Amino acid sequence: MTTIAKLIAVTMDCAEPKRLADFYSQITGLPVQYAEDEYAGIGDDTTAVYFQRVPDWKAPSWPGADKQFHLDFRVPDVARAVEEYVALGATKPEFQPGDWVVLADPEGHLFCVCPERS
């Protein structure tokens, strides 16, 4: 029988950990738990996202084959959330594939803003 592991966090490579911790804290409501130049994190008792500095980090292209992962966020009003997230530093790529909106965070990591389920 395989030992079951509990996922405790996701860690994202980036150039500016504190900047991304602040950005994602604002869009998720998760508090910044740790913020240093090399490493930062947001989270609560069930969810954590960490950001680690990687020299020469480069954002993936969109659309493109170099994208390794993305985050999905469900919101009550997609248009309003997109407007707010862009005001916080996200960008909206021209190519949009569906009923959700693809954005890039201030360092270019892709994330989707999804409508609530009916």
KOLMI-827593 format. One record per residue: residue number from 1; chain; residue in one letter; x, y, z of N, C-alpha, C, O, CB in turn. Coordinates in Angstrom, 3 decimals, padded with zeros to 6 digits, always signed. Each point is the difference from the previous one (the first is absolute). Glycine has a CB too. Example, Ala and Ser with C-alpha at 12.3 -4.5 7.8 and 13.67 -1.06 7.14 Angstrom:
2
1,A,A,+013.190,-005.690,+007.800,-000.890,+001.190,+000.000,+000.900,+001.200,+000.000,+001.036,-000.019,+000.665,-002.928,-001.154,+000.581
2,A,S,+001.542,+002.223,-001.966,+000.820,+001.190,+000.060,-000.770,+001.090,+000.730,+000.509,+001.108,+000.169,+000.675,-001.736,-002.314
***
This chain:
118
1,A,M,+000.850,-001.191,+000.000,-000.850,+001.191,+000.000,+000.887,+001.243,+000.000,+001.004,+000.056,+000.710,-002.853,-001.295,+000.521
2,A,T,+001.479,+002.212,-002.016,+000.773,+001.231,-000.125,-000.282,+000.930,+001.175,-001.147,+000.163,+000.415,+001.110,-000.387,-002.917
3,A,T,+001.093,+000.830,+003.031,-000.156,+001.002,+001.052,-000.665,+001.230,-000.596,+000.477,+000.539,-000.999,+001.562,-001.403,+002.238
4,A,I,-003.123,+001.310,-000.646,-000.730,+001.180,-000.481,+000.692,+001.250,+000.534,+000.248,+000.119,+001.200,-002.446,-001.409,-001.287
5,A,A,+002.507,+002.218,-000.811,+000.655,+001.254,+000.367,-001.020,+001.128,+000.033,-000.942,+000.018,-000.792,+003.103,-000.813,-000.227
6,A,K,-001.975,+001.718,+001.919,-000.862,+001.179,+000.094,+000.738,+001.179,-000.625,+001.084,+000.369,+000.451,-002.218,-001.243,+001.664
7,A,L,+000.551,+001.457,-003.141,+000.588,+001.173,-000.630,-000.078,+001.167,+000.979,-001.080,+000.348,+000.475,+000.438,-001.173,-002.794
8,A,I,+001.792,+001.425,+002.616,+000.008,+001.097,+000.973,+000.205,+001.369,-000.641,-000.363,+001.022,+000.583,+001.238,-002.627,+001.083
9,A,A,-000.290,+001.628,-002.872,+000.248,+001.294,-000.635,+000.402,-000.192,-001.450,+000.385,-001.089,-000.428,+000.300,+002.059,+002.633
10,A,V,-000.784,+000.108,-002.934,+000.531,+000.106,-001.356,+001.050,+001.103,+000.058,-000.238,+001.053,+000.591,-001.953,-001.844,-001.728
11,A,T,+003.352,+000.555,+000.527,+001.070,+000.995,-000.017,+000.256,+000.428,-001.438,+000.161,-000.834,-000.890,+000.882,-000.154,+002.978
12,A,M,-001.009,+002.290,-002.300,+000.196,+000.557,-001.337,+001.365,+000.680,-000.084,+000.358,+000.794,+000.870,-002.852,-000.473,-001.136
13,A,D,+003.249,-000.635,-000.782,+001.248,+000.707,-000.265,-000.338,+001.397,-000.503,-000.995,+000.188,-000.700,+002.216,-002.357,+000.168
14,A,C,-000.393,+003.150,+000.891,-000.266,+001.372,-000.415,+001.243,+000.859,+000.208,+001.013,-000.471,+000.518,-003.454,+000.195,+000.053
15,A,A,+002.355,+001.528,-000.975,+001.090,+000.950,+000.199,-000.166,+000.798,+001.292,+000.990,+000.343,+000.646,-000.738,-000.195,-003.121
16,A,E,-001.506,+000.153,+002.857,-000.259,+000.848,+001.160,-001.051,-000.638,+000.913,-001.188,+000.297,-000.133,+001.779,+001.740,-001.230
17,A,P,-000.177,-002.899,+002.277,-000.955,-000.708,+000.865,-000.947,+000.911,+000.787,-001.200,-000.267,+000.066,+002.899,-001.499,+000.111
18,A,K,-001.177,+002.825,+000.411,-000.873,+000.868,+000.800,-001.080,+000.652,-000.855,-001.141,+000.139,+000.441,+003.046,+000.289,+001.115
19,A,R,-001.557,-000.032,-002.762,-000.970,+000.631,-000.909,-001.131,-000.976,-000.331,-001.172,+000.376,+000.028,+003.002,+001.073,-001.002
20,A,L,-001.482,-002.698,+000.662,-001.043,-000.969,-000.341,-000.818,-000.390,+001.220,-001.209,-000.205,-000.113,+002.644,-000.650,-001.735
21,A,A,-000.805,+000.749,+003.008,-000.765,-000.304,+001.219,-001.041,+001.087,+000.243,-001.144,-000.303,+000.339,+003.128,-000.912,+000.648
22,A,D,-001.603,+002.462,-001.155,-000.944,+001.100,+000.184,-001.127,-000.065,-001.029,-001.168,+000.153,+000.356,+003.020,+001.260,+000.577
23,A,F,-001.514,-001.641,-002.208,-001.011,-000.088,-001.055,-001.005,-001.110,+000.299,-001.206,+000.244,+000.012,+002.878,+000.621,-001.674
24,A,Y,-001.182,-002.086,+001.904,-000.910,-001.122,+000.229,-000.732,+000.116,+001.335,-001.110,-000.517,+000.132,+002.608,-000.909,-001.518
25,A,S,-000.916,+002.079,+002.361,-000.708,+000.253,+001.253,-001.221,+000.881,-000.265,-001.075,-000.230,+000.553,+003.238,+000.017,+000.752
26,A,Q,-001.985,+001.219,-002.152,-001.107,+000.909,-000.304,-001.118,-000.692,-000.775,-001.174,+000.283,+000.239,+002.800,+001.601,-000.256
27,A,I,-001.283,-002.795,-000.917,-001.082,-000.602,-000.785,-000.631,-001.205,+000.690,-001.130,-000.364,-000.328,+002.279,+001.154,-001.718
28,A,T,-000.451,-001.420,+002.995,-000.573,-001.168,+000.679,-000.509,+000.303,+001.401,-000.813,-000.749,+000.542,+002.346,-000.647,-001.867
29,A,G,-001.066,+002.478,+001.909,-000.344,+000.284,+001.394,+000.846,-000.790,+000.981,-000.173,+000.146,+001.210,-002.131,+000.349,-001.948
30,A,L,+003.223,-001.334,+000.247,+000.893,-000.752,+000.891,+001.075,+000.946,+000.520,+000.589,+000.746,-000.782,-001.019,-002.917,-000.476
31,A,P,+000.696,+002.156,+002.553,+000.999,+000.919,+000.543,+001.424,-000.386,-000.394,+000.313,-001.176,-000.185,-001.851,+001.613,+002.089
32,A,V,+002.386,+000.574,-002.027,+001.431,-000.248,-000.197,+000.526,-000.551,+001.322,-000.108,+000.656,+001.036,+000.365,+001.215,-002.802
33,A,Q,+000.304,-003.055,+001.730,+000.529,-000.639,+001.209,+001.494,+000.217,+000.162,+000.523,-000.046,+001.113,-002.312,-001.652,-001.299
34,A,Y,+002.474,+001.934,-000.922,+001.443,+000.131,+000.027,+000.408,+000.788,-001.230,-000.515,-000.252,-001.089,+000.812,-001.927,+002.367
35,A,A,+000.621,+003.133,-001.128,+000.411,+000.797,-001.161,+001.450,+000.451,+000.151,+000.313,+000.885,+000.796,-002.689,-000.110,-001.121
36,A,E,+003.233,-001.389,-000.442,+001.410,+000.369,-000.072,+000.362,+000.142,-001.481,-000.793,-000.358,-000.870,+001.348,-000.851,+003.072
37,A,D,+000.623,+001.723,-002.483,+000.417,+000.185,-001.385,+000.101,-001.317,-000.764,-000.275,-000.036,-001.199,+001.502,+002.065,+001.920
38,A,E,-000.841,-003.103,-000.053,+000.206,-001.290,-000.658,-001.218,-000.917,+000.026,-000.109,-000.911,-000.820,+002.474,+001.128,+001.430
39,A,Y,-003.277,+000.019,+000.327,-001.113,-000.940,+000.189,-001.138,+000.714,+000.701,+000.227,+000.783,+000.923,+001.358,-002.744,-000.809
40,A,A,-002.808,+001.697,-000.547,-001.178,+000.599,+000.631,-001.145,-000.995,-000.098,+000.045,-000.934,-000.801,+000.719,+003.295,+000.228
41,A,G,-001.790,-002.158,+001.390,-001.125,-000.912,-000.052,-001.275,+000.616,+000.519,+000.010,+000.900,+000.840,+001.573,-002.745,-000.589
42,A,I,-002.696,+001.329,-000.780,-001.326,+000.372,+000.478,-000.705,-001.279,+000.408,+000.336,-001.080,-000.486,-000.449,+003.143,-001.012
43,A,G,-000.866,-001.947,+002.392,-000.742,-001.198,+000.332,-000.840,+000.128,+001.247,-000.021,+001.023,+000.683,+001.788,-002.277,-001.773
44,A,D,-002.462,+000.154,+001.352,-000.778,-000.151,+001.219,+000.207,-001.439,+000.473,+000.996,-000.628,-000.361,-002.738,+002.398,-000.347
45,A,D,+000.838,-002.288,+001.494,+000.182,-001.351,+000.538,-000.198,-001.106,-001.032,+000.334,-001.151,+000.278,-001.085,+002.039,+001.891
46,A,T,+000.213,-000.574,-003.358,-000.263,-001.045,-000.993,+000.681,+000.233,-001.349,+000.229,-000.959,-000.737,-002.384,+000.608,+001.872
47,A,T,+002.481,+001.587,-001.475,+000.541,+000.321,-001.309,+001.246,+000.860,+000.157,+000.011,+000.943,+000.791,-002.309,-001.086,-001.814
48,A,A,+003.353,-000.180,+000.267,+001.210,+000.823,+000.022,+000.599,+000.060,-001.402,+000.018,-000.986,-000.738,+000.419,+000.364,+003.155
49,A,V,+000.049,+001.807,-002.755,+000.731,+000.197,-001.245,+001.290,+000.725,+000.372,-000.021,+001.040,+000.657,-002.121,-000.951,-002.099
50,A,Y,+003.258,-000.659,+001.010,+001.307,+000.581,+000.286,+000.628,+000.489,-001.297,-000.325,-000.478,-001.087,+000.621,-001.038,+003.088
51,A,F,+000.604,+002.473,-001.866,+000.670,+000.611,-001.137,+001.490,+000.021,+000.305,+000.423,+000.558,+001.013,-002.460,+000.863,-001.606
52,A,Q,+002.835,-002.029,-000.282,+001.443,-000.026,+000.221,+000.724,+000.689,-001.143,-000.326,-000.183,-001.173,+000.101,-001.948,+002.468
53,A,R,+001.220,+002.929,-000.919,+000.758,+000.750,-000.999,+000.913,-000.936,-000.770,+000.720,-000.816,+000.575,-000.816,+002.876,+000.857
54,A,V,+000.046,-001.917,-002.750,+000.857,-000.760,-000.900,+000.670,+001.011,-000.935,-000.678,+000.702,-000.750,-000.814,-002.807,+000.877
55,A,P,+002.823,+002.175,-000.080,+000.682,+000.945,-000.896,-000.351,-000.298,-001.461,-000.098,-001.161,-000.398,+001.986,+001.393,+002.066
56,A,D,-002.069,+000.798,-002.439,-000.286,-000.112,-001.432,-001.318,-000.708,-000.300,-000.145,-000.605,-001.063,+002.585,+000.582,+000.680
57,A,W,-003.404,+000.090,+001.305,-001.305,-000.619,-000.249,-000.652,+000.677,-001.205,+000.058,+001.221,-000.143,-000.326,-001.793,+002.608
58,A,K,-000.349,-000.230,-003.327,-000.682,+000.517,-001.186,-001.433,-000.499,-000.036,-000.270,-001.173,+000.259,+002.447,+001.261,-001.508
59,A,A,-003.077,+000.803,+000.929,-001.422,-000.348,-000.087,-000.261,-000.876,-001.225,+000.696,+000.122,-001.008,-001.305,+002.030,+002.173
60,A,P,-000.388,-003.031,-001.083,-000.367,-000.812,-001.167,-000.731,+000.856,-001.038,-000.530,+001.065,+000.314,+000.375,-003.120,+001.152
61,A,S,+000.139,+001.572,-002.688,-000.763,+000.686,-001.033,-001.447,-000.495,+000.050,-000.280,-001.090,+000.499,+002.354,+001.351,-001.961
62,A,W,-002.979,+000.554,+000.940,-001.409,-000.400,-000.050,-000.604,+000.476,-001.307,+000.144,+001.179,-000.322,-000.332,-001.085,+002.839
63,A,P,-000.459,-000.913,-003.264,+000.020,-001.448,+000.208,+001.360,-000.549,-000.424,+000.643,+000.541,-000.900,-003.152,-000.689,+000.528
64,A,G,+002.927,-000.896,+001.009,+001.295,-000.567,-000.337,+000.252,-001.301,+000.720,-000.649,-000.315,+000.998,+001.490,+002.590,-001.401
65,A,A,+000.095,-003.013,-000.107,+000.312,-001.319,+000.554,+000.876,+000.064,+001.241,+000.191,-001.021,+000.661,-000.389,+000.114,-002.943
66,A,D,+000.739,+002.079,+002.622,+000.886,+000.071,+001.156,-000.734,+000.238,+001.320,+000.635,+000.085,+001.051,+001.104,+000.765,-002.581
67,A,K,-003.058,-000.743,+001.486,-000.796,+000.152,+001.232,+000.035,-001.332,+000.750,-000.340,-001.038,-000.568,-001.189,+002.802,-000.502
68,A,Q,+001.934,-001.743,+002.332,+000.107,-001.233,+000.783,-001.191,-000.227,+000.921,-000.335,-001.146,+000.300,+002.788,+001.396,-000.405
69,A,F,-003.079,+000.790,+000.545,-001.148,-000.110,+000.897,-000.746,+001.322,-000.023,+000.495,+001.001,-000.519,+000.692,-002.695,+001.996
70,A,H,-002.373,+001.682,-000.912,-000.713,+001.250,+000.248,-000.931,-000.216,+001.178,-000.311,-001.136,+000.359,+000.451,+001.823,-002.801
71,A,L,-000.579,+000.397,+003.035,-000.937,-000.049,+001.114,-001.386,+000.381,-000.514,-000.122,+000.793,-000.934,+001.957,-000.228,+002.605
72,A,D,-002.881,-001.128,-001.061,-001.382,+000.336,-000.332,-000.665,+000.593,+001.236,+000.124,-000.537,+001.101,-000.241,-001.311,-002.847
73,A,F,-000.585,+002.951,+001.555,-000.722,+000.651,+001.087,-001.450,+000.190,-000.419,-000.271,+000.474,-001.103,+002.373,+000.697,+001.895
74,A,R,-003.028,-001.533,+000.074,-001.433,+000.170,-000.250,-000.450,+001.289,+000.688,+000.320,+000.238,+001.165,-000.697,-002.768,-001.337
75,A,V,-000.368,+003.358,-000.564,-000.464,+001.284,+000.525,-001.480,+000.195,-000.339,-000.494,-000.602,-000.953,+002.824,+001.576,+000.719
76,A,P,-003.044,-000.142,+001.002,-001.421,+000.222,-000.286,-000.248,+000.869,-001.235,-001.042,-000.134,-000.641,+000.632,-000.096,+003.069
77,A,D,+001.348,+001.119,-002.774,-000.170,+000.907,-001.134,+001.339,+000.082,-000.740,+000.906,+000.713,+000.430,-002.729,+000.635,+000.782
78,A,V,+001.942,-002.076,-002.318,+001.267,-000.090,-000.731,+000.453,+001.365,-000.502,+001.159,+000.371,+000.191,-001.746,-002.702,-000.864
79,A,A,-000.305,+003.086,+000.035,+000.375,+001.300,-000.570,+000.535,+000.946,+001.075,+001.006,+000.678,-000.206,-002.747,-000.983,-001.576
80,A,R,+001.072,+000.345,+002.912,+000.448,+000.876,+001.089,+001.344,-000.461,+000.549,+000.890,+000.819,+000.229,-003.280,-000.321,+000.351
81,A,A,+002.545,-001.807,-000.366,+001.262,-000.527,+000.524,+001.149,+000.306,-000.955,+001.077,+000.407,+000.435,-002.330,-002.232,+000.756
82,A,V,+001.031,+001.632,-002.479,+001.050,+000.277,-000.989,+000.412,+001.466,+000.080,+001.190,+000.314,-000.002,-002.085,-002.128,-001.513
83,A,E,-000.070,+002.695,+001.583,+000.298,+001.433,+000.101,+000.833,+000.297,+001.249,+000.978,+000.745,-000.068,-003.120,-000.220,-001.154
84,A,E,+001.762,-001.100,+002.347,+000.728,+000.228,+001.253,+001.404,-000.586,-000.056,+000.951,+000.644,+000.442,-003.120,-000.662,+000.792
85,A,Y,+002.315,-001.189,-001.770,+001.308,-000.661,-000.039,+000.952,+000.720,-000.944,+001.200,+000.076,+000.266,-002.304,-002.258,+000.252
86,A,V,+000.578,+002.710,-001.616,+000.829,+000.788,-000.911,+000.460,+001.280,+000.702,+001.141,+000.426,-000.176,-002.380,-001.367,-001.829
87,A,A,+000.372,+001.546,+002.785,+000.376,+001.195,+000.759,+001.100,-000.300,+001.020,+000.777,+000.885,+000.358,-003.100,-000.007,-000.667
88,A,L,+002.387,-002.132,+000.776,+001.027,-000.412,+000.959,+001.319,-000.386,-000.680,+000.999,-000.223,+000.684,-002.827,-000.560,+000.824
89,A,G,+001.843,+000.700,-002.845,+001.240,-000.308,-000.698,-000.047,-001.184,-000.937,+000.994,-000.289,-000.667,+000.097,+001.241,+002.578
90,A,A,-002.220,-001.653,-001.986,-000.133,-001.107,-000.953,-000.148,+000.571,-001.404,-000.326,+001.174,-000.171,-000.743,-002.656,+001.933
91,A,T,+001.309,+000.646,-002.756,-000.238,+000.384,-001.390,-000.926,-001.029,-000.637,-000.048,-001.159,+000.411,+002.314,+002.302,-000.568
92,A,K,-003.001,-000.687,-000.862,-000.934,-000.879,-000.697,+000.514,-000.258,-001.409,-000.035,+000.891,-000.849,-001.905,-000.017,+002.219
93,A,P,+002.421,-002.097,-001.622,+000.468,-000.320,-001.350,-001.143,+000.115,-001.011,-001.173,-000.135,+000.349,+002.921,-001.398,+000.624
94,A,E,-001.388,+001.780,-002.214,-001.007,+000.129,-001.055,-000.753,-001.313,-000.214,-001.225,+000.006,-000.120,+002.636,+001.752,-000.978
95,A,F,-000.692,-002.887,+001.048,-000.649,-001.290,-000.243,-000.756,-000.447,+001.246,+000.583,-000.111,+001.078,+001.213,-000.511,-002.738
96,A,Q,-003.093,+000.365,+001.509,-000.862,-000.472,+001.075,-000.761,-001.220,-000.505,-000.718,+000.102,-000.994,+000.498,+002.239,+001.980
97,A,P,+000.358,-003.508,-000.318,-000.513,-001.249,-000.550,-001.425,-000.410,+000.357,-000.517,-000.937,-000.609,+002.812,+000.296,+000.660
98,A,G,-002.959,+001.297,+000.911,-001.288,-000.553,+000.403,-000.866,+000.951,+000.783,+000.092,+001.217,-000.156,+000.986,-003.382,+000.171
99,A,D,-001.932,+001.595,+000.843,-000.922,+000.784,+000.834,+000.693,+000.582,+001.227,-000.627,+000.698,+000.797,-001.242,-002.146,-001.586
100,A,W,+003.121,+001.171,+000.938,+000.810,+000.523,+001.082,+000.979,+000.993,-000.616,+000.086,+000.119,-001.222,-000.321,-002.259,+002.615
101,A,V,+000.975,+002.856,-000.538,+000.982,+000.968,-000.493,+001.382,-000.410,+000.486,+000.200,-000.278,+001.183,-001.928,+002.135,-001.197
102,A,V,+002.671,-001.891,-000.906,+001.387,-000.273,+000.337,+000.686,+001.334,+000.267,-000.071,+000.922,-000.812,+000.107,-003.051,-000.595
103,A,L,+000.629,+002.217,+002.555,+000.801,+001.169,+000.339,+001.422,-000.457,+000.289,+000.255,-001.186,+000.208,-002.279,+002.408,+000.722
104,A,A,+002.941,-000.269,-000.920,+001.371,-000.254,+000.430,+000.264,+000.888,+001.208,-000.328,+001.186,-000.011,+001.101,-001.799,-002.353
105,A,D,-000.177,+000.033,+003.411,+000.318,+000.795,+001.183,+001.127,+000.983,-000.330,+000.497,-000.005,-001.127,-001.221,-001.896,+002.647
106,A,P,+001.140,+002.742,-000.570,+001.020,+001.001,-000.309,+001.324,-000.550,-000.538,+000.785,+000.750,-000.579,-001.834,+000.583,+002.331
107,A,E,+001.304,-002.625,-001.569,+001.228,-000.598,-000.535,-000.265,-000.927,-001.182,+000.930,-000.604,-000.535,+000.052,+000.764,+002.808
108,A,G,-002.238,-000.275,-002.682,-000.320,-000.778,-001.184,-000.529,-001.403,+000.230,-000.299,-000.698,-000.969,+002.003,+002.011,-000.080
109,A,H,-001.832,-001.759,+002.311,-000.626,-001.304,+000.254,-001.463,+000.099,-000.412,-000.678,+000.977,+000.320,+002.278,-001.503,+001.605
110,A,L,-002.075,-000.475,-002.625,-001.375,+000.017,-000.475,-000.967,-000.501,+001.067,+000.321,-000.901,+000.775,+000.515,+000.559,-003.100
111,A,F,-002.022,+000.941,+002.350,-001.070,-000.496,+000.864,-001.333,+000.288,-000.662,-000.140,+000.946,-000.776,+001.540,-000.588,+002.852
112,A,C,-002.375,-001.193,-001.753,-001.337,+000.134,-000.585,-000.962,+000.545,+001.030,+000.033,-000.378,+001.170,+000.424,-001.514,-002.739
113,A,V,-001.319,+002.790,+001.112,-001.073,+000.558,+000.816,-001.274,-000.634,-000.531,-000.431,+000.281,-001.118,+001.655,+001.952,+001.588
114,A,C,-001.825,-003.099,+000.352,-001.126,-000.836,-000.423,-001.303,+000.412,+000.660,-000.001,+000.419,+001.157,+001.589,-002.284,-001.510
115,A,P,-002.704,+001.751,-000.370,-001.292,+000.329,+000.595,-000.436,-001.078,+000.995,+000.448,-001.145,-000.056,-001.075,+002.394,-002.034
116,A,E,-000.252,-000.849,+002.993,-000.562,-000.977,+000.924,-000.777,-001.051,-000.778,-000.519,+000.267,-001.084,+000.388,+001.471,+002.907
117,A,R,+000.059,-002.917,-001.262,-000.781,-001.059,-000.643,-001.469,+000.256,+000.200,-000.418,+000.527,+001.030,+002.266,-002.164,-000.680
118,A,S,-002.636,+001.259,-001.347,-001.457,+000.205,+000.079,-000.648,-001.097,+000.813,-001.218,+000.001,+000.177,+001.241,+001.145,-002.393
***
